[in-house]
Amino acid sequence: MSTRCWTSSRGHNGVRRMLRDLNETFAEVQIEMSEFRDLGDGLVAIGRTRNRGKASGVETETPLVLVTEIRDGKTISIRAYLDREEALEAAGLSA
């Protein structure tokens, strides 16, 4: 099973760090999700992200798949992947 993810956050502090890092790196971040898969104890959200670099001004668009873990109705971890097949495999699903 592949576990190469772009970023991983766990708990409130992890999500705060992830958002702080994005804010420091990018002047603009747009995330659009077009597909969702219920895992029972988690969720897979499939879409794309459009970003503009803070220092460079360069705009990029890349695929983005979020794999979340949910416990007691709260998201406790988020793993972000840039490759759909890797993300689905990590979540125990097939493309």
N, C-alpha and C positions, 0 to 999 in steps of 0.2 A: 504494500500500500504506500502510495506517495504521500509525503507530508510537507512538501515544499510550499509554504504559504508566504505571501507577501508581508503580512503583518498579523500579529496575534495579540489580543487583549483579553485580560481576565480581571473581572471585578471593576468596581467604580474607578479605582486609581489607574488601572490599565487603560480603560476607555478614555479617561482624562488625558493620560500621556499620549495616546494615539491621536486625539483631537488636537492637543497642543503641538505635536510633531507635524501634523498636516497643516496647521495654521502657520507654523514657522517656515514651512517649505513652499506652500502654494498661496498665491494671491487670490485664487478662485478655485473652488472645488464644487462640481456638480455631479451628483450620483443619481442615476436613473435605473430603477429595477423593473424588469419586464416579466419575470417569471418567479414564482415562489413554490417551494416544495416543503410540505409539512413532514417533519421527521418524528413527530410525537413528542420527543424531548428536545426538539430543536427545530431549526428552520434553515433552508437553503434559499438565498435570494440571488437571482441571476440578472445581471444587467451590464452597465458600463459606467465609467467615470470619465469626466472631462475636467481637465485641470489646466491652470496657467501658473507657471513657475513665478515665484516672488522675485527672485534675483534675475532670471533670464527673460521672463516674459513669454517663454515658449509655451505654446498650447499643445496638449496631448489628449488623446482619447484612447482608452484601453478597456478591454473587457474586465469585469469585476464580478466575483462571486463571493458572497458572504455566507459562512457556515457558522450558525450560532448554536449555543447550548442553553437550554432553558430549564430552570429548576424553580418550583413553587411559583410559576407564573412570571418569573423574572429572568431576563437574559443575563447569564453569568460569564459567558465568553463569546468572543467574536474572532473568527479567523478569516482573513481576506486573501483571496487567491486571484491571480491574473489569468489563470488557465482553467477553463470550465471543466475539462476532463479530470484534471488533478483534484479539483474541489469536490466534484461528485464522487470520485473514488475515495477521498478522505472522509466523506460523509457516509460511505457505505452504499452509494447508489451507482447506477450505470448511466452513461450518457444516452 
